[in-house]
Amino acid sequence: MKLETVQEDETLVISVDETRIDAAVAIQFKDRMRELTSGGTGRVILDLGKVDFVDSSGLGAIVAAMKQLNGGQNIALCGLQPMVDRVFRLTRMNTIFAIHDDLPAARAAAAG
């Protein structure tokens, strides 16, 4: 599971460099997210711009990544492709996560 990170002040940007988050990689994704966010503070932005498919296992892994954050951390999503956005809306996860159109919009929300 390829995840790239950039620390920007109090915000950790994690970009998923894969086209799918599904049952085949869900556990790897969850474990890698735990490694990257463990002990952190502040906001986490998960950039899903390259991901064009998420199944129920992938969705569960993203939710698990949110739940394993420290008390002072929160997570926002950005760059959802149409099919991924549809999964989040159909499952009403768009009411749980802050979702932004793109990384600049997510950064702006984090700053303000």
Secondary structure, DSSP 8 states (H G I E B T S, - for coil): --EEEEEETTEEEEEE-SSEESTTTHHHHHHHHHHHHTT--SEEEEE-TT--EE-HHHHHHHHHHHHTS-TT-EEEEE---HHHHHHHHHTTGGGTSEEESSHHHHHHHHH-
